[in-house]
Amino acid sequence: MPPTLEENLKRARPYMERFAADVQGHFIGGRVCAGESGKTFSNRCPADGALINRVAAGSAADVDAACAAARDAFPGWAAVSGERRAELLHGIADAIEARADEIALVESMDTGQALRFTAKAAARAAVNFRFFAERAPDARRGVSLPAPEHDNYTMRQPIGPVGVITPWNTPFMLSTWKIAPALAAGCTVVHKPAEWSPLTAQLLAEICNEAGLPPGVLNTVQGIGEEAGRALTEHDAIRAIAFVGESATGARIMAQGAPTLKRVHFELGGKNPVIVFDDANLERALDAVVFMIYSLNGERCTSSSRLLVQQSIHDEFVEKVARRTRAVRVGHPLDPDTEVGPLIHPDHLEKVSSYFDIAREEGATISAGGAHAELPWPGHYVQPTLFTGARNDMRIAQEEIFGPVLTAIPFTDEADALSQANDTRYGLAAYLWTADPERARRLSEALEVGMIWVNSQNVRHLPAPFGGMKASGIGRDGGDYSFDFYMETKNVSTALGEHRIPGLGTG
């Protein structure tokens, strides 16, 4: 039997009390720093609104110190062999696994994500480090490109100190997804976690330090995006910025980094369609539809928030979705029975809830949910929600709600499904459910998204490219695609023999 809510609260208490005992600082140059300004901000638990701790609000001076530490550490780290970097990254993975219980409990209390999902965060994070550890020895290797009169070959080298700005929804795993390949490539890192979920960034910094990562290779600055984040994106020591978050924020970061010609990698918003044809395995499709919108509180960029269902099966299929939606269990994140926990912040709860009125104003029907969830705790709880009777031009079908809210829309045929799926500013992911492989191939080629899953929910394959089109991002993560971002590629061309060199000024 899994531990009860009361048992999990007891297990979490010493971890949370540790954070409450002091102001949570930065981690710069291998040590904890209080922060130059002395300013702090409050971090509250989404489950009950209680104050967890106070966190140092990073200033431009703190960011400058972190960037200086990363710049100073870069030559030594870049010179470390790929084999040694692999050993260190495997050591970090070991340490993550050793503290998996702590990471899961802290992240649940910090983000409101159900423990059934955060319990997997440490395992996934360790896999991220191991995956890139295995690739570290070959990170710099290039290819041979022989030509008739020259021998060409390429090599890769780390780009330099990089900035990593991570989101609040699944912060620990996503931080490792960005930081592990940067370290494997030989880059040093300044990490700015989201202010709504600051806790596990400190755990990651501690873990890396205790595993033997040299001082200054990974630096963490807590703070508000408008100050600490902006100082990082504008700093001239930082060669590239990897950012996960909202599309509007990505646009601002691109503008802030432009004067220093920073390379950028953006994983941004999505309004992802799941397209269900009448020839699909409808029971499996039903499971996938419900999972991909209501897991992780719907606070995930790859959630399938638009349900496009073929007209011939629309009413029956959507009614099944409605019944499942009403049965999704909302509760405290440390309750093992909870499937949807509290949203992360009161501002986000207000944003998600505002779409209930928008749906009514636009003429859609709320077939499930559509209100705050009444629970024994004063947290940020909302009912899993399903909008029906919707059109693709409605705001509820076009805007990223980023919560447990699904909009169902009928389509007539393949052309109509494709037209509606592509009719959005976003282009991150799409999900296809059909028994026709030719249809799946046609749609996969025509959909304006970076990732497509056919007859599947989102299942990550670490060597595969991850990223979106349009307003959903720039660049790709995963495998060597990550190294393409964190490394520069050089070409070396050596003459073979004495090829003709044109002469000028010879008369």
Beta strands, then each sheet from edge to edge (+ up, - down):
strand 1: 26-28
strand 2: 31-33
strand 3: 40-44
strand 4: 51-56
strand 5: 141-146
strand 6: 150-158
strand 7: 162-165
strand 8: 189-192
strand 9: 218-220
strand 10: 240-244
strand 11: 263-267
strand 12: 273-276
strand 13: 306-310
strand 14: 365-368
strand 15: 385-388
strand 16: 405-411
strand 17: 426-427
strand 18: 429-433
strand 19: 451-454
strand 20: 469-470
strand 21: 473-474
strand 22: 487-495
sheet 1: 1+ 2-
sheet 2: 3+ 4-
sheet 3: 5+ 6- 22+
sheet 4: 9+ 8+ 7+ 10+ 11+ 21-
sheet 5: 14+ 15- 16- 13- 12- 18- 19-
sheet 6: 17+ 20-
end
